Amino acid sequence: MPLHRAEDLPTGLQTSSLLTTEEVARLLRVDPSSVRRWRAERPPQGPPFIRLSDRVVHYDAGDLQDWLDERRTIPGRRQKAA
């Protein structure tokens, strides 16, 4: 079976948009152990993640951006009721 270019795949399958725990930590400027701890919480905290196996976890870049957008605070604007 031939390999496909990322741009030929459906949006949800473009692996170029998948980030490792270390990449997410670097982007958020936190320690990777924080990202792993968020994942281990019950219920899980932090951005949505994709567990491919017990040892392989990835984060979709779009999910990470959505998660950040949900946490954005704009001073002077009323926050949504939880």
Sequence and secondary structure as in RCSB ss.txt:
>XXXX:A:sequence
MPLHRAEDLPTGLQTSSLLTTEEVARLLRVDPSSVRRWRAERPPQGPPFIRLSDRVVHYDAGDLQDWLDERRTIP
GRRQKAA
>XXXX:A:secstr
     GGGS GGG GGGEE HHHHHHHHTS HHHHHHHHHSSS  SS  EESSSS EEEEHHHHHHHHHHT   T
TS     
